[in-house]
């Protein structure tokens, strides 16, 4: 089907791999290496020792968690090189290594945690006991005494809790000493041991902090001075423990990352095993493979397995295979745009080619500035990676190429129309836009609002009718007479109705012909309306009595929607021009207010800064607007006329071969 506008997805084949139970692991590893099988849950045969698989997968997940816990302690970002052909090892051996590594790093992290807890406690003691130091000369042992008749405690609480505490316990307290600072109160009290339970109940109900006082025979002032020294030593010890942990990680980093890669592959393999089923002696793996890769499955398994059976057959009418798109290199990035709407169902049309052409064209026409286009290309190259979680993904790579292509079209439009930061060169250097433009006619067309709007509407008519033609072809293909009649009616209304309405209502002759000829146009126009009504009834039954009206009014609304091309394009230019004028006005004001060379230099600096800020803002705003409105025109005005979507993504079970791993990146 019209490969220039519409493509088709890769033909898929259903694959069933049956092998002897003892060879199931080897079969899965080979399928993983082949990387072409989209695994589905098998519908026949009983589950293969699922409890054992779940047990092994849980062990793998636990080990993977331990490894990730170790890597989370990395203080800075590091790149680790992975061998091209990592040595395969038994899972038990890997688990032993994980246990050894966990033992090493658990001691180091536990030491860090203990030091942090100790430092936090010392800081709290220093803070609260420092507040109390000016109120009493009691020793630390006096502050936390417990005897047969009396007991003492030190509490840290808010001023509000302090009032409630005193109100509820004043009858039990023999003596209190308190001090406050920044809304917190520290209270030292003496009470009878027999009242201890009642006092502690109040403490618990109010959530009051009971300070754990060191059992030492020293005054508060002595403790505060000593505490500062101890706190300094503990902080030094914490830094040393941190360096020791980083050194240990660095010494074992390649092994840790390699183990993580193996564990992730094992975890993925076990997830596939959970879908596999077997009878008493065999294992079954079932899924989909592209027709062009079917030989990879059969030859790969025959090389290593003596007892295996591979069944490959075409999908039936009730099957729903996943969709694997196959577009040329230049068009493939725009699969990302189509996937934002919906992937095509298997066997349905892939509209990526037409979306690629029109999306890039619309984007370029709306941005239409050489400098902005160059700025977008720079941002796509250097900033996009900072805005995504994983810049190495295929989706990020394709989206960057979408921006490259669309920015390249905008660059071409900017050069052709002579637009450089709006009228920057014209305003500051007196160079006419017409002299800058490679094609003066296009420059004139895009600079005049009425001409630009008319051009946008013409583009809209062309774009919409391409969609309706595709809808007509689809109706013929699917043997839908209602859709066919409706589309033919739309074409008749446009071909004969537009000239007739312009002539009869606006006295504008779009075509050079006699009045009698124009009068004849009323008949095919009426026929077109009738076909639209009949087609609506055939497609929607009784609802067609109402919805045919929207087919007619939708033509006007859809075409007018394309005026956004002129709106965004002119807004980009006029905003840039306004920013140029504003920067020039501010610079002139500064140079007038500050006489001499200093004023000229200051005016140049301020003007340059304003120009940079304004145009970066306009670049981001215009690029976003061009992207959003290009999506709108491609999705709402184009794809909805003939495209349904609803497909499943082809996700093959594959072996990931990453040569460099980034770890320790803080989010």
C-alpha positions as CSV (number, residue, x, y, z in Angstrom):
1,X,0.0,0.0,0.0
2,X,1.4,3.4,-1.1
3,X,4.9,3.1,0.6
4,X,5.4,6.8,0.2
5,X,2.6,7.7,2.6
6,X,1.7,4.4,4.3
7,X,3.8,1.5,5.3
8,X,3.0,-2.0,6.8
9,X,4.4,-3.7,9.8
10,X,6.8,-6.7,9.8
11,X,5.0,-10.0,9.1
12,X,5.0,-12.1,12.3
13,X,5.0,-15.9,12.8
14,X,3.9,-17.8,15.8
15,X,6.7,-19.9,17.3
16,X,6.4,-22.9,19.7
17,X,9.7,-24.3,21.1
18,X,9.3,-27.7,22.8
19,X,12.4,-29.3,24.3
20,X,13.4,-31.9,26.8
21,X,13.1,-30.6,30.4
22,X,16.9,-31.0,31.0
23,X,17.6,-28.7,28.0
24,X,15.2,-25.9,29.0
25,X,17.8,-23.6,30.5
26,X,20.1,-24.0,27.4
27,X,17.1,-23.3,25.1
28,X,16.2,-20.1,26.9
29,X,19.7,-18.9,26.9
30,X,20.0,-19.4,23.2
31,X,16.6,-17.7,22.6
32,X,17.8,-14.8,24.8
33,X,21.0,-14.5,22.7
34,X,19.0,-14.6,19.5
35,X,16.9,-11.6,20.8
36,X,14.0,-12.0,18.3
37,X,11.3,-13.9,20.2
38,X,8.4,-12.0,21.8
39,X,7.4,-14.4,24.5
40,X,3.8,-15.1,25.3
41,X,2.2,-17.2,28.0
42,X,1.8,-20.7,26.8
43,X,-1.7,-22.0,26.6
44,X,-1.1,-25.7,26.7
45,X,0.8,-28.1,29.0
46,X,1.1,-27.7,32.8
47,X,3.4,-25.2,34.5
48,X,7.0,-26.4,34.8
49,X,8.1,-26.7,38.5
50,X,6.8,-23.2,39.1
51,X,7.6,-23.2,42.8
52,X,11.3,-23.9,42.0
53,X,11.4,-21.2,39.4
54,X,9.8,-18.7,41.8
55,X,12.3,-19.7,44.5
56,X,15.2,-19.2,42.2
57,X,13.9,-15.9,40.9
58,X,13.3,-14.6,44.5
59,X,16.9,-15.5,45.3
60,X,18.0,-13.6,42.2
61,X,15.9,-10.6,43.1
62,X,17.2,-10.6,46.6
63,X,20.8,-10.8,45.4
64,X,20.1,-8.0,42.9
65,X,18.8,-5.9,45.7
66,X,22.0,-6.4,47.8
67,X,24.1,-5.4,44.8
68,X,22.0,-2.3,44.1
69,X,22.3,-1.4,47.8
70,X,26.1,-1.5,47.5
71,X,26.0,0.7,44.3
72,X,23.7,3.2,46.0
73,X,26.6,4.1,48.3
74,X,28.7,5.4,45.4
75,X,29.4,9.1,46.1
76,X,30.1,10.1,42.5
77,X,29.3,9.0,39.0
78,X,31.6,6.4,37.5
79,X,31.8,4.5,34.2
80,X,32.6,0.8,34.3
81,X,33.8,-1.1,31.2
82,X,32.1,-4.5,30.8
83,X,34.0,-7.3,28.9
84,X,32.8,-7.9,25.4
85,X,32.2,-11.6,26.3
86,X,31.5,-11.9,30.0
87,X,32.4,-15.3,31.5
88,X,29.2,-17.3,32.3
89,X,29.2,-18.7,35.8
90,X,26.7,-20.9,37.8
91,X,24.1,-19.0,39.7
92,X,25.2,-20.7,43.0
93,X,28.7,-19.4,42.5
94,X,27.4,-15.9,41.8
95,X,25.2,-16.0,45.0
96,X,28.3,-17.0,47.0
97,X,30.2,-13.9,45.7
98,X,27.2,-11.7,46.5
99,X,27.1,-13.1,50.0
100,X,30.8,-12.3,50.4
101,X,30.5,-8.8,49.0
102,X,27.4,-8.2,51.2
103,X,29.4,-9.2,54.3
104,X,32.2,-6.8,53.5
105,X,30.0,-3.8,52.8
106,X,27.5,-4.6,55.5
107,X,30.3,-4.1,58.1
108,X,31.3,-0.8,56.5
109,X,27.8,0.6,56.2
110,X,26.9,-0.6,59.7
111,X,29.9,1.3,61.0
112,X,28.8,4.4,59.2
113,X,25.2,4.1,60.5
114,X,26.5,3.6,64.0
115,X,28.7,6.7,63.7
116,X,25.9,8.8,62.3
117,X,23.6,7.7,65.1
118,X,26.2,8.5,67.7
119,X,26.9,11.9,66.1
120,X,23.1,12.7,66.1
121,X,22.9,11.7,69.7
122,X,25.9,13.8,70.7
123,X,24.5,16.7,68.8
124,X,21.2,16.4,70.6
125,X,22.9,16.1,74.0
126,X,25.1,19.0,73.3
127,X,22.2,21.1,72.2
128,X,19.7,20.3,75.0
129,X,22.2,20.0,77.9
130,X,23.8,23.2,76.7
131,X,20.5,25.0,77.2
132,X,20.2,23.6,80.7
133,X,23.9,24.2,81.7
134,X,23.3,27.8,82.7
135,X,20.5,26.8,85.1
136,X,22.0,24.0,87.3
137,X,25.4,22.7,88.5
138,X,24.0,19.1,88.8
139,X,26.2,16.3,87.5
140,X,25.1,14.0,84.7
141,X,24.3,11.2,87.2
142,X,22.1,13.5,89.1
143,X,20.1,14.3,85.9
144,X,19.2,10.7,85.4
145,X,18.9,9.1,88.8
146,X,16.7,6.2,89.9
147,X,16.3,5.2,93.5
148,X,13.9,3.6,95.9
149,X,12.3,6.9,96.8
150,X,13.2,9.4,94.1
151,X,14.0,9.6,90.4
152,X,15.1,12.3,88.0
153,X,14.8,12.8,84.2
154,X,15.5,15.4,81.6
155,X,12.9,16.1,78.9
156,X,13.0,18.0,75.6
157,X,9.7,19.4,74.4
158,X,7.9,22.3,72.8
159,X,6.6,25.2,74.8
160,X,3.0,24.1,74.3
161,X,3.8,20.6,75.4
162,X,5.7,22.0,78.4
163,X,2.6,23.8,79.6
164,X,0.4,20.7,79.3
165,X,3.0,18.5,81.0
166,X,3.3,20.9,84.0
167,X,-0.4,21.2,84.2
168,X,-0.9,17.4,84.3
169,X,2.1,16.5,86.5
170,X,2.5,19.4,88.9
171,X,1.1,17.4,91.8
172,X,3.8,14.8,91.3
173,X,6.8,17.0,90.7
174,X,8.9,17.9,93.8
175,X,11.3,20.2,91.9
176,X,11.8,21.4,88.3
177,X,14.5,23.4,86.5
178,X,13.8,24.5,83.0
179,X,15.3,26.5,80.2
180,X,14.1,27.4,76.7
181,X,15.6,28.4,73.4
182,X,14.0,29.0,70.0
183,X,10.6,27.5,71.0
184,X,12.0,24.4,72.7
185,X,12.1,23.7,76.4
186,X,14.5,21.5,78.4
187,X,13.2,20.5,81.8
188,X,15.0,18.7,84.6
189,X,12.6,17.4,87.3
190,X,12.7,15.4,90.6
191,X,9.8,13.2,91.6
192,X,8.8,10.3,93.8
193,X,9.5,6.8,92.5
194,X,5.9,5.8,93.4
195,X,4.6,8.5,90.9
196,X,6.9,7.4,88.1
197,X,4.2,5.4,86.2
198,X,1.8,8.3,86.1
199,X,4.4,10.7,84.9
200,X,5.7,8.4,82.2
201,X,2.1,7.9,80.9
202,X,1.8,11.7,80.5
203,X,5.2,11.7,78.7
204,X,4.1,9.0,76.3
205,X,0.7,10.6,75.6
206,X,2.4,13.9,74.6
207,X,5.2,12.3,72.6
208,X,7.9,14.0,74.7
209,X,11.5,13.1,74.1
210,X,13.3,11.7,77.2
211,X,17.0,12.4,76.9
212,X,19.4,9.5,77.4
213,X,22.0,11.1,79.7
214,X,25.5,9.5,79.8
215,X,26.3,7.9,83.2
216,X,29.3,10.1,84.0
217,X,30.3,12.1,87.1
218,X,30.8,15.5,85.5
219,X,28.9,18.8,85.4
220,X,26.9,20.1,82.4
221,X,29.5,22.6,81.5
222,X,32.3,20.0,81.6
223,X,30.1,17.7,79.5
224,X,29.4,20.4,76.9
225,X,33.1,21.1,76.5
226,X,34.0,17.4,76.4
227,X,31.1,16.7,74.0
228,X,32.4,19.1,71.4
229,X,35.7,17.3,71.3
230,X,34.1,13.9,71.1
231,X,31.8,15.1,68.3
232,X,34.7,16.3,66.3
233,X,36.5,13.0,66.6
234,X,33.3,11.1,65.6
235,X,32.9,13.3,62.6
236,X,36.5,12.6,61.5
237,X,35.8,8.9,62.1
238,X,32.7,9.1,59.9
239,X,34.7,10.7,57.1
240,X,37.3,8.0,57.3
241,X,34.6,5.3,57.3
242,X,33.1,7.0,54.1
243,X,36.5,7.0,52.4
244,X,37.1,3.4,53.4
245,X,33.7,2.4,51.9
246,X,34.4,4.3,48.7
247,X,37.8,2.6,48.4
248,X,36.3,-0.8,49.0
249,X,33.6,-0.1,46.3
250,X,36.3,1.1,43.9
251,X,38.4,-2.0,44.4
252,X,35.4,-4.3,43.6
253,X,33.4,-2.1,41.3
254,X,34.0,-4.0,38.1
255,X,33.0,-7.3,39.8
256,X,30.0,-5.7,41.4
257,X,28.6,-4.3,38.1
258,X,29.4,-7.5,36.2
259,X,27.5,-9.5,38.8
260,X,24.6,-7.1,38.6
261,X,24.4,-7.5,34.8
262,X,24.4,-11.3,35.1
263,X,21.7,-11.2,37.8
264,X,19.5,-8.9,35.7
265,X,19.8,-11.4,32.8
266,X,19.0,-14.3,35.1
267,X,16.0,-12.4,36.5
268,X,14.7,-11.8,33.0
269,X,15.3,-15.5,32.1
270,X,13.4,-16.7,35.1
271,X,10.5,-14.4,34.2
272,X,10.3,-16.2,30.8
273,X,10.5,-19.6,32.6
274,X,7.4,-18.6,34.5
275,X,5.5,-18.4,31.2
276,X,6.9,-21.7,30.0
277,X,4.8,-24.9,30.5
278,X,5.6,-28.6,30.3
279,X,4.0,-32.0,30.5
280,X,5.8,-34.6,32.5
281,X,9.0,-34.6,30.4
282,X,9.0,-31.5,28.1
283,X,9.2,-27.7,28.3
284,X,7.2,-25.3,26.1
285,X,8.1,-21.7,25.2
286,X,5.7,-19.8,22.9
287,X,5.8,-16.4,21.3
288,X,6.1,-14.4,18.1
289,X,9.1,-13.8,15.8
290,X,9.4,-11.6,12.7
291,X,9.2,-13.6,9.5
292,X,12.7,-12.4,8.5
293,X,14.2,-13.8,11.8
294,X,12.5,-17.1,11.9
295,X,15.6,-19.0,10.7
296,X,17.5,-17.5,13.6
297,X,15.3,-19.5,16.0
298,X,15.5,-22.8,14.3
299,X,19.2,-22.8,13.4
300,X,20.2,-21.5,16.8
301,X,18.5,-24.2,18.7
302,X,19.5,-27.1,16.4
303,X,23.2,-26.1,16.9
304,X,23.0,-26.9,20.7
305,X,20.0,-29.1,21.3
306,X,19.6,-32.7,20.1
307,X,16.0,-33.0,21.4
308,X,14.0,-30.0,20.5
309,X,11.1,-29.2,18.2
310,X,10.3,-25.8,16.7
311,X,6.9,-25.2,15.3
312,X,6.5,-22.0,13.1
313,X,3.2,-21.0,11.6
314,X,1.4,-17.9,10.3
315,X,-1.1,-16.2,12.6
316,X,-4.7,-17.0,12.4
317,X,-7.5,-14.5,12.1
318,X,-8.2,-14.7,15.9
319,X,-4.5,-14.1,16.8
320,X,-3.2,-10.7,17.9
321,X,0.5,-10.7,17.2
322,X,2.6,-7.8,18.4
323,X,3.5,-5.0,16.0
324,X,7.1,-4.5,14.7
325,X,7.4,-1.4,12.6
326,X,9.8,-1.4,9.6
327,X,10.5,2.0,8.2
328,X,13.5,3.4,6.3
329,X,16.3,5.0,8.4
330,X,15.3,8.6,7.7
331,X,11.6,8.0,8.7
332,X,12.1,5.6,11.6
333,X,12.5,8.3,14.3
334,X,9.0,9.4,13.7
335,X,7.7,6.1,15.0
336,X,8.1,7.8,18.3
337,X,5.4,10.4,17.2
338,X,3.0,7.7,16.0
339,X,3.5,5.7,19.2
340,X,2.3,8.8,21.2
341,X,-1.0,8.4,19.4
342,X,-1.1,4.6,19.3
343,X,0.8,1.8,17.6
344,X,-0.9,0.3,14.6
345,X,-2.6,-3.1,15.0
346,X,-0.8,-6.0,13.4
347,X,-1.7,-6.1,9.7
348,X,-3.1,-2.5,9.8
349,X,-1.4,0.5,8.1
350,X,1.6,2.2,9.6
351,X,1.2,6.0,9.0
352,X,4.8,6.8,10.0
353,X,5.9,8.0,6.5
354,X,3.1,10.5,6.1
355,X,3.4,11.7,9.7
356,X,7.2,12.1,9.2
357,X,6.8,14.4,6.2
358,X,4.0,16.5,7.5
359,X,5.1,16.8,11.1
360,X,8.6,18.0,10.1
361,X,7.1,20.3,7.4
362,X,4.6,21.9,9.9
363,X,7.2,22.2,12.6
364,X,9.7,23.9,10.2
365,X,7.0,26.2,8.8
366,X,6.0,27.4,12.3
367,X,9.5,27.8,13.7
368,X,10.9,29.3,10.5
369,X,14.0,30.9,11.8
370,X,17.6,30.0,11.1
371,X,19.1,31.0,14.4
372,X,16.2,29.4,16.4
373,X,16.6,26.2,14.4
374,X,20.3,26.1,15.1
375,X,19.5,26.7,18.8
376,X,17.1,23.8,18.8
377,X,19.7,21.5,17.2
378,X,22.2,22.5,19.9
379,X,19.6,21.9,22.7
380,X,18.7,18.5,21.2
381,X,22.3,17.5,21.1
382,X,23.5,18.7,24.5
383,X,20.4,19.3,26.7
384,X,18.0,16.4,25.9
385,X,20.1,13.9,27.8
386,X,19.7,16.0,31.0
387,X,15.9,15.9,30.8
388,X,15.4,12.1,30.6
389,X,16.0,9.4,33.1
390,X,18.0,7.2,30.7
391,X,19.6,8.9,27.7
392,X,20.8,5.6,26.3
393,X,17.3,4.3,25.5
394,X,16.2,3.8,21.9
395,X,13.2,6.1,22.4
396,X,15.5,9.0,23.5
397,X,17.8,8.4,20.5
398,X,14.9,8.4,18.1
399,X,13.3,11.5,19.6
400,X,16.6,13.4,19.3
401,X,16.6,12.5,15.6
402,X,13.0,13.8,15.3
403,X,14.2,17.1,16.7
404,X,17.2,17.0,14.3
405,X,15.0,16.5,11.3
406,X,12.3,19.0,12.3
407,X,15.0,21.5,13.2
408,X,16.7,21.0,9.9
409,X,13.4,21.8,8.1
410,X,13.0,24.9,10.2
411,X,16.6,25.8,9.3
412,X,15.9,25.4,5.6
413,X,12.8,27.6,5.9
414,X,14.7,30.2,7.8
415,X,17.4,30.4,5.1
416,X,14.9,30.5,2.3
417,X,12.8,33.2,3.9
418,X,15.8,35.2,5.3
419,X,14.6,35.0,8.9
420,X,17.4,35.4,11.5
421,X,16.1,36.1,15.0
422,X,13.1,37.8,13.5
423,X,14.2,41.1,11.9
424,X,17.4,41.3,13.9
425,X,19.7,41.9,10.9
426,X,17.2,44.4,9.5
427,X,16.8,46.4,12.7
428,X,20.4,46.5,13.8
429,X,22.3,46.4,10.6
430,X,19.8,47.7,8.1
431,X,19.9,44.6,5.9
432,X,16.5,44.1,4.1
433,X,14.8,40.8,4.7
434,X,14.2,40.5,1.0
435,X,17.9,40.6,0.4
436,X,18.5,38.0,3.0
437,X,15.9,35.6,1.6
438,X,17.0,33.0,-0.9
439,X,13.5,33.0,-2.4
440,X,11.9,36.4,-2.2
441,X,8.4,35.0,-3.1
442,X,8.4,32.7,-0.1
443,X,9.7,35.6,2.1
444,X,6.8,37.8,1.0
445,X,4.3,35.0,1.4
446,X,5.3,34.2,5.0
447,X,5.7,37.8,6.1
448,X,2.2,38.9,5.1
449,X,-0.5,37.7,7.5
450,X,-3.2,37.3,5.0
451,X,-1.0,35.5,2.5
452,X,0.3,33.2,5.2
453,X,-3.2,32.4,6.4
454,X,-4.3,31.6,2.8
455,X,-1.2,29.4,2.3
456,X,-2.0,27.6,5.6
457,X,-5.6,26.9,4.5
458,X,-4.4,25.6,1.1
459,X,-1.9,23.3,3.0
460,X,-4.8,22.2,5.2
461,X,-7.0,21.3,2.2
462,X,-4.2,19.2,0.7
463,X,-3.4,17.5,4.0
464,X,-7.0,16.7,4.9
465,X,-7.8,15.4,1.4
466,X,-4.8,13.0,1.6
467,X,-6.3,11.7,4.8
468,X,-9.7,11.3,3.2
469,X,-8.2,9.6,0.1
470,X,-6.5,7.1,2.5
471,X,-9.9,6.7,4.2
472,X,-11.5,6.0,0.9
473,X,-8.9,3.4,0.0
474,X,-9.3,1.8,3.5
475,X,-13.1,1.7,3.0
476,X,-12.7,-0.1,-0.4
477,X,-10.1,-2.5,1.2
478,X,-12.4,-3.3,4.2
479,X,-15.5,-3.5,1.9
480,X,-17.3,-0.7,3.9
481,X,-19.8,0.9,1.4
482,X,-20.8,3.5,4.0
483,X,-17.3,4.8,4.4
484,X,-16.8,4.8,0.6
485,X,-20.0,6.8,-0.1
486,X,-19.2,9.2,2.7
487,X,-15.7,9.9,1.4
488,X,-17.0,10.3,-2.2
489,X,-19.6,12.7,-1.0
490,X,-17.0,14.8,0.8
491,X,-14.9,15.1,-2.3
492,X,-17.9,16.2,-4.4
493,X,-18.9,18.8,-1.8
494,X,-15.3,20.2,-1.8
495,X,-14.8,20.1,-5.6
496,X,-18.1,21.6,-6.6
497,X,-19.3,23.2,-3.4
498,X,-16.4,25.5,-2.5
499,X,-16.4,27.3,-5.9
500,X,-20.2,27.5,-5.9
501,X,-20.4,29.0,-2.4
502,X,-17.7,31.5,-3.1
503,X,-19.5,32.6,-6.2
504,X,-23.0,32.7,-4.9
505,X,-22.3,34.1,-1.4
506,X,-19.1,36.1,-1.7
507,X,-19.2,37.0,-5.4
508,X,-15.6,35.6,-5.7
509,X,-14.9,33.5,-8.8
510,X,-12.3,30.9,-7.9
511,X,-12.6,29.4,-11.4
512,X,-12.8,31.3,-14.7
513,X,-16.1,30.1,-16.2
514,X,-19.6,31.3,-17.1
515,X,-22.4,31.8,-14.6
516,X,-24.4,29.0,-16.2
517,X,-21.5,26.6,-15.5
518,X,-21.4,27.7,-11.9
519,X,-25.1,27.0,-11.7
520,X,-24.6,23.4,-12.7
521,X,-22.3,22.9,-9.7
522,X,-25.4,22.9,-7.5
523,X,-26.3,19.4,-8.7
524,X,-23.0,17.5,-7.8
525,X,-23.0,19.5,-4.5
526,X,-26.5,18.2,-3.6
527,X,-25.4,14.7,-4.7
528,X,-22.4,14.9,-2.4
529,X,-24.6,15.9,0.6
530,X,-26.9,13.0,-0.2
531,X,-24.0,10.5,-0.3
532,X,-22.7,11.8,3.0
533,X,-26.1,11.3,4.6
534,X,-26.5,7.8,3.1
535,X,-23.0,6.9,4.2
536,X,-23.7,8.1,7.7
537,X,-26.8,6.0,8.0
538,X,-25.0,2.9,6.7
539,X,-22.2,3.3,9.2
540,X,-24.1,4.5,12.3
541,X,-27.7,3.5,11.7
542,X,-30.2,6.0,13.2
543,X,-27.4,8.2,14.7
544,X,-26.5,9.0,11.1
545,X,-29.5,11.3,11.0
546,X,-27.6,13.7,13.2
547,X,-23.9,12.9,12.7
548,X,-23.9,13.6,8.9
549,X,-24.1,17.3,9.7
550,X,-20.8,17.1,11.5
551,X,-19.1,15.6,8.4
552,X,-20.1,18.8,6.5
553,X,-19.3,21.3,9.2
554,X,-16.1,19.4,10.0
555,X,-14.6,20.2,6.6
556,X,-14.7,23.9,7.4
557,X,-13.5,23.4,11.0
558,X,-10.7,21.1,10.0
559,X,-9.5,23.4,7.3
560,X,-9.6,26.5,9.5
561,X,-7.6,24.6,12.1
562,X,-4.6,24.9,9.8
563,X,-4.6,28.6,10.3
564,X,-2.5,27.8,13.4
565,X,0.4,27.3,11.0
566,X,0.2,31.0,10.2
567,X,-0.6,32.0,13.8
568,X,2.4,30.2,15.4
569,X,4.7,31.2,12.5
570,X,3.8,34.9,12.7
571,X,3.9,34.8,16.5
572,X,7.4,33.5,16.4
573,X,8.5,36.3,14.0
574,X,6.7,39.1,15.8
575,X,7.8,38.0,19.2
576,X,11.4,38.0,18.0
577,X,10.9,41.4,16.4
578,X,9.3,42.8,19.6
579,X,12.2,41.5,21.7
580,X,14.6,43.1,19.3
581,X,12.8,46.4,19.6
582,X,12.6,46.2,23.4
583,X,16.3,45.4,23.7
584,X,17.2,48.2,21.3
585,X,15.0,50.7,23.3
586,X,16.5,49.7,26.6
587,X,20.1,50.0,25.1
588,X,19.3,53.4,23.7
589,X,17.9,54.6,27.0
590,X,21.0,53.4,28.9
591,X,23.4,55.0,26.4
592,X,21.5,58.3,26.7
593,X,21.4,58.2,30.5
594,X,25.1,57.3,30.8
595,X,27.3,59.6,28.6
596,X,30.5,58.7,26.9
597,X,32.2,55.3,26.3
598,X,30.9,53.9,29.5
599,X,27.3,54.4,28.4
600,X,28.0,52.7,25.0
601,X,29.7,49.7,26.7
602,X,27.0,49.4,29.3
603,X,24.2,49.7,26.7
604,X,25.9,47.0,24.6
605,X,26.2,44.6,27.5
606,X,22.7,45.2,28.8
607,X,21.2,44.9,25.2
608,X,23.2,41.7,24.5
609,X,22.0,40.1,27.8
610,X,18.4,41.1,27.1
611,X,18.6,39.8,23.5
612,X,20.0,36.5,24.7
613,X,17.3,36.1,27.4
614,X,14.4,37.1,25.2
615,X,15.4,35.0,22.3
616,X,16.2,31.9,24.4
617,X,12.7,32.3,25.9
618,X,11.2,32.7,22.4
619,X,13.2,29.7,21.1
620,X,11.8,27.4,23.9
621,X,8.2,28.8,23.6
622,X,8.1,28.7,19.8
623,X,9.7,25.2,19.6
624,X,7.1,23.9,22.1
625,X,4.2,25.5,20.3
626,X,5.4,24.2,16.9
627,X,5.8,20.7,18.4
628,X,2.4,20.7,20.1
629,X,0.5,22.1,17.1
630,X,2.3,19.8,14.7
631,X,1.1,16.9,16.8
632,X,-2.4,18.3,16.8
633,X,-2.6,18.6,13.0
634,X,-1.1,15.1,12.5
635,X,-3.3,13.4,15.1
636,X,-6.7,15.2,15.1
637,X,-6.9,16.5,11.6
638,X,-5.1,13.7,9.8
639,X,-4.9,10.3,11.6
640,X,-8.4,10.3,12.9
641,X,-9.7,10.3,9.3
642,X,-8.5,6.8,8.6
643,X,-6.3,5.4,11.4
644,X,-7.3,3.4,14.5
645,X,-4.2,2.1,16.2
646,X,-4.5,-0.1,19.3
647,X,-1.5,-2.5,18.5
648,X,0.8,-4.2,21.0
649,X,4.5,-3.3,21.0
650,X,7.0,-6.0,19.8
651,X,9.3,-6.6,22.8
652,X,11.7,-9.4,22.1
653,X,13.4,-11.5,24.9
654,X,17.0,-10.5,24.3
655,X,20.5,-10.4,25.8
656,X,21.6,-6.9,26.6
657,X,25.2,-6.2,25.7
658,X,26.1,-3.0,27.4
659,X,29.8,-2.1,27.2
660,X,29.7,0.8,29.7
661,X,27.5,1.1,32.8
662,X,27.0,4.4,34.7
663,X,26.5,3.9,38.4
664,X,26.3,6.2,41.4
665,X,24.3,8.9,39.6
666,X,22.3,10.9,42.1
667,X,18.7,11.8,41.1
